[in-house]
Amino acid sequence: MITRRLDHIKANWELTWDHELNEYEPEEDSYAASVNNLVNELSNLKPPTKYHDNEDGHQKMLAEVIVIILYHRSDA
């Protein structure tokens, strides 16, 4: 069953890389311009300097919650 119209799918889905411009060649009915915009947007992002600092704490908390859930399920 289709719940969404398919007109968002473009017929020209193969992208061609332009080595001189370092981007995908914009073509009619293609995703190249959208992909180029996305790559440019992502390249301008600056990840936080302390991105990974809290990972261990969160993983430990998650593990403790899972142990509690599994313990209570075994009681049922």
PDB file of N, CA, C and O in Angstrom:
ATOM      1  N   MET A   1       0.844  -1.180   0.000  1.00  0.00           N
ATOM      2  CA  MET A   1       0.000   0.000   0.000  1.00  0.00           C
ATOM      3  C   MET A   1       0.892   1.247   0.000  1.00  0.00           C
ATOM      4  O   MET A   1       1.836   1.348   0.784  1.00  0.00           O
ATOM      5  N   ILE A   2       0.588   2.161  -0.861  1.00  0.00           N
ATOM      6  CA  ILE A   2       1.342   3.414  -0.939  1.00  0.00           C
ATOM      7  C   ILE A   2       0.577   4.476  -0.175  1.00  0.00           C
ATOM      8  O   ILE A   2      -0.605   4.705  -0.432  1.00  0.00           O
ATOM      9  N   THR A   3       1.249   5.124   0.762  1.00  0.00           N
ATOM     10  CA  THR A   3       0.585   6.151   1.557  1.00  0.00           C
ATOM     11  C   THR A   3       1.062   7.549   1.195  1.00  0.00           C
ATOM     12  O   THR A   3       0.520   8.539   1.685  1.00  0.00           O
ATOM     13  N   ARG A   4       2.067   7.632   0.345  1.00  0.00           N
ATOM     14  CA  ARG A   4       2.612   8.930  -0.042  1.00  0.00           C
ATOM     15  C   ARG A   4       2.778   8.959  -1.552  1.00  0.00           C
ATOM     16  O   ARG A   4       3.174   7.963  -2.157  1.00  0.00           O
ATOM     17  N   ARG A   5       2.479  10.080  -2.150  1.00  0.00           N
ATOM     18  CA  ARG A   5       2.670  10.204  -3.585  1.00  0.00           C
ATOM     19  C   ARG A   5       4.145  10.049  -3.916  1.00  0.00           C
ATOM     20  O   ARG A   5       5.004  10.409  -3.111  1.00  0.00           O
ATOM     21  N   LEU A   6       4.437   9.531  -5.064  1.00  0.00           N
ATOM     22  CA  LEU A   6       5.820   9.249  -5.446  1.00  0.00           C
ATOM     23  C   LEU A   6       6.437  10.355  -6.291  1.00  0.00           C
ATOM     24  O   LEU A   6       7.502  10.156  -6.875  1.00  0.00           O
ATOM     25  N   ASP A   7       5.794  11.515  -6.370  1.00  0.00           N
ATOM     26  CA  ASP A   7       6.340  12.577  -7.209  1.00  0.00           C
ATOM     27  C   ASP A   7       7.595  13.228  -6.619  1.00  0.00           C
ATOM     28  O   ASP A   7       8.220  14.057  -7.279  1.00  0.00           O
ATOM     29  N   HIS A   8       7.970  12.867  -5.394  1.00  0.00           N
ATOM     30  CA  HIS A   8       9.201  13.386  -4.803  1.00  0.00           C
ATOM     31  C   HIS A   8      10.433  12.617  -5.303  1.00  0.00           C
ATOM     32  O   HIS A   8      11.565  13.054  -5.099  1.00  0.00           O
ATOM     33  N   ILE A   9      10.207  11.474  -5.954  1.00  0.00           N
ATOM     34  CA  ILE A   9      11.318  10.674  -6.467  1.00  0.00           C
ATOM     35  C   ILE A   9      11.736  11.238  -7.815  1.00  0.00           C
ATOM     36  O   ILE A   9      10.913  11.406  -8.715  1.00  0.00           O
ATOM     37  N   LYS A  10      13.000  11.523  -7.941  1.00  0.00           N
ATOM     38  CA  LYS A  10      13.512  12.092  -9.188  1.00  0.00           C
ATOM     39  C   LYS A  10      13.996  10.983 -10.107  1.00  0.00           C
ATOM     40  O   LYS A  10      14.545   9.976  -9.661  1.00  0.00           O
ATOM     41  N   ALA A  11      13.783  11.189 -11.385  1.00  0.00           N
ATOM     42  CA  ALA A  11      14.141  10.161 -12.364  1.00  0.00           C
ATOM     43  C   ALA A  11      15.649  10.039 -12.534  1.00  0.00           C
ATOM     44  O   ALA A  11      16.155   8.944 -12.779  1.00  0.00           O
ATOM     45  N   ASN A  12      16.364  11.133 -12.410  1.00  0.00           N
ATOM     46  CA  ASN A  12      17.808  11.138 -12.613  1.00  0.00           C
ATOM     47  C   ASN A  12      18.506  10.993 -11.258  1.00  0.00           C
ATOM     48  O   ASN A  12      18.931  11.987 -10.670  1.00  0.00           O
ATOM     49  N   TRP A  13      18.621   9.773 -10.771  1.00  0.00           N
ATOM     50  CA  TRP A  13      19.138   9.550  -9.422  1.00  0.00           C
ATOM     51  C   TRP A  13      20.633   9.287  -9.385  1.00  0.00           C
ATOM     52  O   TRP A  13      21.219   9.304  -8.302  1.00  0.00           O
ATOM     53  N   GLU A  14      21.277   9.045 -10.525  1.00  0.00           N
ATOM     54  CA  GLU A  14      22.727   8.826 -10.542  1.00  0.00           C
ATOM     55  C   GLU A  14      23.440  10.163 -10.492  1.00  0.00           C
ATOM     56  O   GLU A  14      23.154  11.058 -11.287  1.00  0.00           O
ATOM     57  N   LEU A  15      24.372  10.298  -9.555  1.00  0.00           N
ATOM     58  CA  LEU A  15      25.108  11.548  -9.410  1.00  0.00           C
ATOM     59  C   LEU A  15      26.488  11.407 -10.051  1.00  0.00           C
ATOM     60  O   LEU A  15      27.121  10.353  -9.980  1.00  0.00           O
ATOM     61  N   THR A  16      26.935  12.492 -10.675  1.00  0.00           N
ATOM     62  CA  THR A  16      28.252  12.510 -11.316  1.00  0.00           C
ATOM     63  C   THR A  16      29.125  13.516 -10.582  1.00  0.00           C
ATOM     64  O   THR A  16      28.751  14.677 -10.422  1.00  0.00           O
ATOM     65  N   TRP A  17      30.291  13.061 -10.136  1.00  0.00           N
ATOM     66  CA  TRP A  17      31.198  13.917  -9.378  1.00  0.00           C
ATOM     67  C   TRP A  17      32.016  14.788 -10.330  1.00  0.00           C
ATOM     68  O   TRP A  17      32.589  14.291 -11.300  1.00  0.00           O
ATOM     69  N   ASP A  18      32.065  16.087 -10.047  1.00  0.00           N
ATOM     70  CA  ASP A  18      32.883  17.032 -10.808  1.00  0.00           C
ATOM     71  C   ASP A  18      34.176  17.237 -10.020  1.00  0.00           C
ATOM     72  O   ASP A  18      34.174  17.888  -8.975  1.00  0.00           O
ATOM     73  N   HIS A  19      35.276  16.682 -10.521  1.00  0.00           N
ATOM     74  CA  HIS A  19      36.554  16.731  -9.806  1.00  0.00           C
ATOM     75  C   HIS A  19      37.144  18.131  -9.755  1.00  0.00           C
ATOM     76  O   HIS A  19      37.900  18.442  -8.834  1.00  0.00           O
ATOM     77  N   GLU A  20      36.822  18.977 -10.712  1.00  0.00           N
ATOM     78  CA  GLU A  20      37.351  20.351 -10.702  1.00  0.00           C
ATOM     79  C   GLU A  20      36.625  21.213  -9.672  1.00  0.00           C
ATOM     80  O   GLU A  20      37.255  22.000  -8.966  1.00  0.00           O
ATOM     81  N   LEU A  21      35.320  21.068  -9.586  1.00  0.00           N
ATOM     82  CA  LEU A  21      34.532  21.883  -8.651  1.00  0.00           C
ATOM     83  C   LEU A  21      34.359  21.215  -7.284  1.00  0.00           C
ATOM     84  O   LEU A  21      33.874  21.839  -6.340  1.00  0.00           O
ATOM     85  N   ASN A  22      34.758  19.943  -7.185  1.00  0.00           N
ATOM     86  CA  ASN A  22      34.596  19.174  -5.943  1.00  0.00           C
ATOM     87  C   ASN A  22      33.153  19.162  -5.452  1.00  0.00           C
ATOM     88  O   ASN A  22      32.868  19.403  -4.279  1.00  0.00           O
ATOM     89  N   GLU A  23      32.265  18.875  -6.378  1.00  0.00           N
ATOM     90  CA  GLU A  23      30.855  18.737  -6.033  1.00  0.00           C
ATOM     91  C   GLU A  23      30.174  17.897  -7.112  1.00  0.00           C
ATOM     92  O   GLU A  23      30.754  17.614  -8.160  1.00  0.00           O
ATOM     93  N   TYR A  24      28.941  17.508  -6.834  1.00  0.00           N
ATOM     94  CA  TYR A  24      28.188  16.751  -7.830  1.00  0.00           C
ATOM     95  C   TYR A  24      27.686  17.702  -8.899  1.00  0.00           C
ATOM     96  O   TYR A  24      27.268  18.821  -8.602  1.00  0.00           O
ATOM     97  N   GLU A  25      27.729  17.254 -10.141  1.00  0.00           N
ATOM     98  CA  GLU A  25      27.284  18.079 -11.261  1.00  0.00           C
ATOM     99  C   GLU A  25      25.774  18.266 -11.191  1.00  0.00           C
ATOM    100  O   GLU A  25      25.025  17.291 -11.244  1.00  0.00           O
ATOM    101  N   PRO A  26      25.322  19.514 -11.072  1.00  0.00           N
ATOM    102  CA  PRO A  26      23.871  19.752 -11.062  1.00  0.00           C
ATOM    103  C   PRO A  26      23.282  19.381 -12.423  1.00  0.00           C
ATOM    104  O   PRO A  26      23.763  19.819 -13.468  1.00  0.00           O
ATOM    105  N   GLU A  27      22.243  18.574 -12.385  1.00  0.00           N
ATOM    106  CA  GLU A  27      21.558  18.143 -13.604  1.00  0.00           C
ATOM    107  C   GLU A  27      20.063  18.279 -13.397  1.00  0.00           C
ATOM    108  O   GLU A  27      19.579  18.286 -12.266  1.00  0.00           O
ATOM    109  N   GLU A  28      19.341  18.385 -14.494  1.00  0.00           N
ATOM    110  CA  GLU A  28      17.896  18.492 -14.418  1.00  0.00           C
ATOM    111  C   GLU A  28      17.307  17.211 -13.818  1.00  0.00           C
ATOM    112  O   GLU A  28      17.740  16.104 -14.139  1.00  0.00           O
ATOM    113  N   ASP A  29      16.331  17.378 -12.959  1.00  0.00           N
ATOM    114  CA  ASP A  29      15.617  16.265 -12.330  1.00  0.00           C
ATOM    115  C   ASP A  29      16.562  15.329 -11.575  1.00  0.00           C
ATOM    116  O   ASP A  29      16.441  14.106 -11.651  1.00  0.00           O
ATOM    117  N   SER A  30      17.507  15.932 -10.843  1.00  0.00           N
ATOM    118  CA  SER A  30      18.529  15.187 -10.120  1.00  0.00           C
ATOM    119  C   SER A  30      18.584  15.657  -8.671  1.00  0.00           C
ATOM    120  O   SER A  30      18.114  16.746  -8.341  1.00  0.00           O
ATOM    121  N   TYR A  31      19.162  14.824  -7.812  1.00  0.00           N
ATOM    122  CA  TYR A  31      19.364  15.191  -6.409  1.00  0.00           C
ATOM    123  C   TYR A  31      20.694  15.902  -6.186  1.00  0.00           C
ATOM    124  O   TYR A  31      21.030  16.227  -5.047  1.00  0.00           O
ATOM    125  N   ALA A  32      21.453  16.148  -7.243  1.00  0.00           N
ATOM    126  CA  ALA A  32      22.802  16.694  -7.104  1.00  0.00           C
ATOM    127  C   ALA A  32      22.822  18.011  -6.330  1.00  0.00           C
ATOM    128  O   ALA A  32      23.630  18.165  -5.415  1.00  0.00           O
ATOM    129  N   ALA A  33      21.968  18.945  -6.669  1.00  0.00           N
ATOM    130  CA  ALA A  33      21.968  20.240  -5.979  1.00  0.00           C
ATOM    131  C   ALA A  33      21.633  20.068  -4.499  1.00  0.00           C
ATOM    132  O   ALA A  33      22.247  20.707  -3.645  1.00  0.00           O
ATOM    133  N   SER A  34      20.664  19.207  -4.195  1.00  0.00           N
ATOM    134  CA  SER A  34      20.300  18.968  -2.796  1.00  0.00           C
ATOM    135  C   SER A  34      21.445  18.321  -2.027  1.00  0.00           C
ATOM    136  O   SER A  34      21.715  18.694  -0.885  1.00  0.00           O
ATOM    137  N   VAL A  35      22.117  17.355  -2.645  1.00  0.00           N
ATOM    138  CA  VAL A  35      23.240  16.688  -1.986  1.00  0.00           C
ATOM    139  C   VAL A  35      24.392  17.677  -1.788  1.00  0.00           C
ATOM    140  O   VAL A  35      25.022  17.684  -0.730  1.00  0.00           O
ATOM    141  N   ASN A  36      24.669  18.505  -2.785  1.00  0.00           N
ATOM    142  CA  ASN A  36      25.715  19.519  -2.642  1.00  0.00           C
ATOM    143  C   ASN A  36      25.405  20.469  -1.492  1.00  0.00           C
ATOM    144  O   ASN A  36      26.291  20.814  -0.710  1.00  0.00           O
ATOM    145  N   ASN A  37      24.140  20.894  -1.390  1.00  0.00           N
ATOM    146  CA  ASN A  37      23.742  21.783  -0.284  1.00  0.00           C
ATOM    147  C   ASN A  37      23.910  21.089   1.060  1.00  0.00           C
ATOM    148  O   ASN A  37      24.389  21.694   2.020  1.00  0.00           O
ATOM    149  N   LEU A  38      23.524  19.837   1.130  1.00  0.00           N
ATOM    150  CA  LEU A  38      23.660  19.080   2.372  1.00  0.00           C
ATOM    151  C   LEU A  38      25.124  18.935   2.770  1.00  0.00           C
ATOM    152  O   LEU A  38      25.467  19.122   3.938  1.00  0.00           O
ATOM    153  N   VAL A  39      25.985  18.607   1.819  1.00  0.00           N
ATOM    154  CA  VAL A  39      27.421  18.466   2.099  1.00  0.00           C
ATOM    155  C   VAL A  39      27.988  19.790   2.583  1.00  0.00           C
ATOM    156  O   VAL A  39      28.779  19.814   3.525  1.00  0.00           O
ATOM    157  N   ASN A  40      27.599  20.884   1.958  1.00  0.00           N
ATOM    158  CA  ASN A  40      28.082  22.208   2.394  1.00  0.00           C
ATOM    159  C   ASN A  40      27.602  22.536   3.799  1.00  0.00           C
ATOM    160  O   ASN A  40      28.364  23.050   4.617  1.00  0.00           O
ATOM    161  N   GLU A  41      26.345  22.240   4.075  1.00  0.00           N
ATOM    162  CA  GLU A  41      25.799  22.483   5.403  1.00  0.00           C
ATOM    163  C   GLU A  41      26.536  21.669   6.464  1.00  0.00           C
ATOM    164  O   GLU A  41      26.907  22.197   7.512  1.00  0.00           O
ATOM    165  N   LEU A  42      26.743  20.392   6.190  1.00  0.00           N
ATOM    166  CA  LEU A  42      27.429  19.527   7.147  1.00  0.00           C
ATOM    167  C   LEU A  42      28.882  19.942   7.351  1.00  0.00           C
ATOM    168  O   LEU A  42      29.411  19.826   8.456  1.00  0.00           O
ATOM    169  N   SER A  43      29.522  20.422   6.302  1.00  0.00           N
ATOM    170  CA  SER A  43      30.924  20.812   6.432  1.00  0.00           C
ATOM    171  C   SER A  43      31.089  22.070   7.277  1.00  0.00           C
ATOM    172  O   SER A  43      32.183  22.343   7.771  1.00  0.00           O
ATOM    173  N   ASN A  44      30.020  22.833   7.448  1.00  0.00           N
ATOM    174  CA  ASN A  44      30.084  24.054   8.260  1.00  0.00           C
ATOM    175  C   ASN A  44      29.749  23.822   9.727  1.00  0.00           C
ATOM    176  O   ASN A  44      29.879  24.730  10.548  1.00  0.00           O
ATOM    177  N   LEU A  45      29.319  22.612  10.056  1.00  0.00           N
ATOM    178  CA  LEU A  45      28.986  22.314  11.454  1.00  0.00           C
ATOM    179  C   LEU A  45      30.243  22.231  12.307  1.00  0.00           C
ATOM    180  O   LEU A  45      31.283  21.748  11.860  1.00  0.00           O
ATOM    181  N   LYS A  46      30.132  22.696  13.512  1.00  0.00           N
ATOM    182  CA  LYS A  46      31.239  22.609  14.463  1.00  0.00           C
ATOM    183  C   LYS A  46      30.768  21.755  15.644  1.00  0.00           C
ATOM    184  O   LYS A  46      29.999  22.227  16.481  1.00  0.00           O
ATOM    185  N   PRO A  47      31.226  20.503  15.714  1.00  0.00           N
ATOM    186  CA  PRO A  47      30.795  19.658  16.835  1.00  0.00           C
ATOM    187  C   PRO A  47      31.312  20.209  18.162  1.00  0.00           C
ATOM    188  O   PRO A  47      32.378  20.824  18.201  1.00  0.00           O
ATOM    189  N   PRO A  48      30.576  19.996  19.240  1.00  0.00           N
ATOM    190  CA  PRO A  48      31.036  20.478  20.542  1.00  0.00           C
ATOM    191  C   PRO A  48      32.382  19.846  20.894  1.00  0.00           C
ATOM    192  O   PRO A  48      32.640  18.691  20.556  1.00  0.00           O
ATOM    193  N   THR A  49      33.223  20.599  21.564  1.00  0.00           N
ATOM    194  CA  THR A  49      34.556  20.103  21.914  1.00  0.00           C
ATOM    195  C   THR A  49      34.498  18.964  22.922  1.00  0.00           C
ATOM    196  O   THR A  49      35.382  18.107  22.930  1.00  0.00           O
ATOM    197  N   LYS A  50      33.480  18.938  23.766  1.00  0.00           N
ATOM    198  CA  LYS A  50      33.363  17.891  24.786  1.00  0.00           C
ATOM    199  C   LYS A  50      32.258  16.908  24.423  1.00  0.00           C
ATOM    200  O   LYS A  50      31.520  16.445  25.293  1.00  0.00           O
ATOM    201  N   TYR A  51      32.150  16.598  23.165  1.00  0.00           N
ATOM    202  CA  TYR A  51      31.067  15.753  22.652  1.00  0.00           C
ATOM    203  C   TYR A  51      31.005  14.392  23.341  1.00  0.00           C
ATOM    204  O   TYR A  51      29.916  13.909  23.652  1.00  0.00           O
ATOM    205  N   HIS A  52      32.149  13.773  23.582  1.00  0.00           N
ATOM    206  CA  HIS A  52      32.182  12.413  24.126  1.00  0.00           C
ATOM    207  C   HIS A  52      32.389  12.340  25.637  1.00  0.00           C
ATOM    208  O   HIS A  52      32.480  11.242  26.187  1.00  0.00           O
ATOM    209  N   ASP A  53      32.464  13.462  26.308  1.00  0.00           N
ATOM    210  CA  ASP A  53      32.795  13.457  27.732  1.00  0.00           C
ATOM    211  C   ASP A  53      31.836  12.660  28.607  1.00  0.00           C
ATOM    212  O   ASP A  53      32.265  12.046  29.584  1.00  0.00           O
ATOM    213  N   ASN A  54      30.557  12.658  28.279  1.00  0.00           N
ATOM    214  CA  ASN A  54      29.576  12.023  29.162  1.00  0.00           C
ATOM    215  C   ASN A  54      29.127  10.640  28.693  1.00  0.00           C
ATOM    216  O   ASN A  54      28.223  10.050  29.285  1.00  0.00           O
ATOM    217  N   GLU A  55      29.742  10.128  27.651  1.00  0.00           N
ATOM    218  CA  GLU A  55      29.292   8.847  27.112  1.00  0.00           C
ATOM    219  C   GLU A  55      29.347   7.720  28.133  1.00  0.00           C
ATOM    220  O   GLU A  55      28.384   6.963  28.259  1.00  0.00           O
ATOM    221  N   ASP A  56      30.450   7.589  28.866  1.00  0.00           N
ATOM    222  CA  ASP A  56      30.580   6.486  29.809  1.00  0.00           C
ATOM    223  C   ASP A  56      29.498   6.535  30.880  1.00  0.00           C
ATOM    224  O   ASP A  56      28.931   5.503  31.239  1.00  0.00           O
ATOM    225  N   GLY A  57      29.213   7.716  31.387  1.00  0.00           N
ATOM    226  CA  GLY A  57      28.175   7.865  32.404  1.00  0.00           C
ATOM    227  C   GLY A  57      26.809   7.473  31.882  1.00  0.00           C
ATOM    228  O   GLY A  57      26.049   6.794  32.571  1.00  0.00           O
ATOM    229  N   HIS A  58      26.492   7.897  30.665  1.00  0.00           N
ATOM    230  CA  HIS A  58      25.193   7.563  30.071  1.00  0.00           C
ATOM    231  C   HIS A  58      25.082   6.068  29.791  1.00  0.00           C
ATOM    232  O   HIS A  58      24.024   5.476  30.002  1.00  0.00           O
ATOM    233  N   GLN A  59      26.151   5.462  29.324  1.00  0.00           N
ATOM    234  CA  GLN A  59      26.130   4.029  29.042  1.00  0.00           C
ATOM    235  C   GLN A  59      25.929   3.237  30.328  1.00  0.00           C
ATOM    236  O   GLN A  59      25.205   2.242  30.341  1.00  0.00           O
ATOM    237  N   LYS A  60      26.570   3.678  31.410  1.00  0.00           N
ATOM    238  CA  LYS A  60      26.415   2.987  32.692  1.00  0.00           C
ATOM    239  C   LYS A  60      24.980   3.115  33.184  1.00  0.00           C
ATOM    240  O   LYS A  60      24.400   2.141  33.663  1.00  0.00           O
ATOM    241  N   MET A  61      24.403   4.313  33.069  1.00  0.00           N
ATOM    242  CA  MET A  61      23.014   4.505  33.481  1.00  0.00           C
ATOM    243  C   MET A  61      22.074   3.630  32.664  1.00  0.00           C
ATOM    244  O   MET A  61      21.174   3.001  33.221  1.00  0.00           O
ATOM    245  N   LEU A  62      22.271   3.582  31.352  1.00  0.00           N
ATOM    246  CA  LEU A  62      21.442   2.762  30.484  1.00  0.00           C
ATOM    247  C   LEU A  62      21.540   1.296  30.880  1.00  0.00           C
ATOM    248  O   LEU A  62      20.527   0.599  30.943  1.00  0.00           O
ATOM    249  N   ALA A  63      22.754   0.825  31.146  1.00  0.00           N
ATOM    250  CA  ALA A  63      22.950  -0.572  31.554  1.00  0.00           C
ATOM    251  C   ALA A  63      22.204  -0.854  32.857  1.00  0.00           C
ATOM    252  O   ALA A  63      21.593  -1.913  32.999  1.00  0.00           O
ATOM    253  N   GLU A  64      22.246   0.075  33.807  1.00  0.00           N
ATOM    254  CA  GLU A  64      21.555  -0.125  35.080  1.00  0.00           C
ATOM    255  C   GLU A  64      20.043  -0.186  34.889  1.00  0.00           C
ATOM    256  O   GLU A  64      19.367  -0.994  35.525  1.00  0.00           O
ATOM    257  N   VAL A  65      19.516   0.664  34.018  1.00  0.00           N
ATOM    258  CA  VAL A  65      18.078   0.660  33.750  1.00  0.00           C
ATOM    259  C   VAL A  65      17.668  -0.660  33.096  1.00  0.00           C
ATOM    260  O   VAL A  65      16.640  -1.237  33.452  1.00  0.00           O
ATOM    261  N   ILE A  66      18.457  -1.132  32.155  1.00  0.00           N
ATOM    262  CA  ILE A  66      18.146  -2.403  31.484  1.00  0.00           C
ATOM    263  C   ILE A  66      18.162  -3.555  32.473  1.00  0.00           C
ATOM    264  O   ILE A  66      17.300  -4.432  32.412  1.00  0.00           O
ATOM    265  N   VAL A  67      19.134  -3.568  33.391  1.00  0.00           N
ATOM    266  CA  VAL A  67      19.196  -4.626  34.405  1.00  0.00           C
ATOM    267  C   VAL A  67      17.939  -4.590  35.269  1.00  0.00           C
ATOM    268  O   VAL A  67      17.372  -5.638  35.577  1.00  0.00           O
ATOM    269  N   ILE A  68      17.503  -3.410  35.658  1.00  0.00           N
ATOM    270  CA  ILE A  68      16.293  -3.282  36.482  1.00  0.00           C
ATOM    271  C   ILE A  68      15.076  -3.794  35.722  1.00  0.00           C
ATOM    272  O   ILE A  68      14.262  -4.534  36.275  1.00  0.00           O
ATOM    273  N   ILE A  69      14.949  -3.401  34.457  1.00  0.00           N
ATOM    274  CA  ILE A  69      13.805  -3.837  33.646  1.00  0.00           C
ATOM    275  C   ILE A  69      13.809  -5.356  33.499  1.00  0.00           C
ATOM    276  O   ILE A  69      12.780  -6.005  33.690  1.00  0.00           O
ATOM    277  N   LEU A  70      14.957  -5.915  33.163  1.00  0.00           N
ATOM    278  CA  LEU A  70      15.034  -7.369  32.990  1.00  0.00           C
ATOM    279  C   LEU A  70      14.768  -8.101  34.294  1.00  0.00           C
ATOM    280  O   LEU A  70      14.147  -9.164  34.287  1.00  0.00           O
ATOM    281  N   TYR A  71      15.230  -7.547  35.422  1.00  0.00           N
ATOM    282  CA  TYR A  71      14.997  -8.171  36.726  1.00  0.00           C
ATOM    283  C   TYR A  71      13.507  -8.223  37.018  1.00  0.00           C
ATOM    284  O   TYR A  71      12.995  -9.254  37.455  1.00  0.00           O
ATOM    285  N   HIS A  72      12.795  -7.101  36.777  1.00  0.00           N
ATOM    286  CA  HIS A  72      11.374  -7.066  37.055  1.00  0.00           C
ATOM    287  C   HIS A  72      10.577  -7.947  36.098  1.00  0.00           C
ATOM    288  O   HIS A  72       9.532  -8.474  36.478  1.00  0.00           O
ATOM    289  N   ARG A  73      11.046  -8.114  34.873  1.00  0.00           N
ATOM    290  CA  ARG A  73      10.356  -9.002  33.935  1.00  0.00           C
ATOM    291  C   ARG A  73      10.461 -10.462  34.370  1.00  0.00           C
ATOM    292  O   ARG A  73       9.536 -11.250  34.173  1.00  0.00           O
ATOM    293  N   SER A  74      11.590 -10.803  34.958  1.00  0.00           N
ATOM    294  CA  SER A  74      11.760 -12.191  35.382  1.00  0.00           C
ATOM    295  C   SER A  74      10.881 -12.522  36.579  1.00  0.00           C
ATOM    296  O   SER A  74      10.608 -13.692  36.846  1.00  0.00           O
ATOM    297  N   ASP A  75      10.436 -11.495  37.305  1.00  0.00           N
ATOM    298  CA  ASP A  75       9.526 -11.706  38.438  1.00  0.00           C
ATOM    299  C   ASP A  75       8.097 -11.977  37.987  1.00  0.00           C
ATOM    300  O   ASP A  75       7.314 -12.573  38.727  1.00  0.00           O
ATOM    301  N   ALA A  76       7.761 -11.552  36.804  1.00  0.00           N
ATOM    302  CA  ALA A  76       6.359 -11.656  36.328  1.00  0.00           C
ATOM    303  C   ALA A  76       5.985 -13.061  35.931  1.00  0.00           C
ATOM    304  O   ALA A  76       4.852 -13.303  35.515  1.00  0.00           O
TER     305      ALA A  76
END
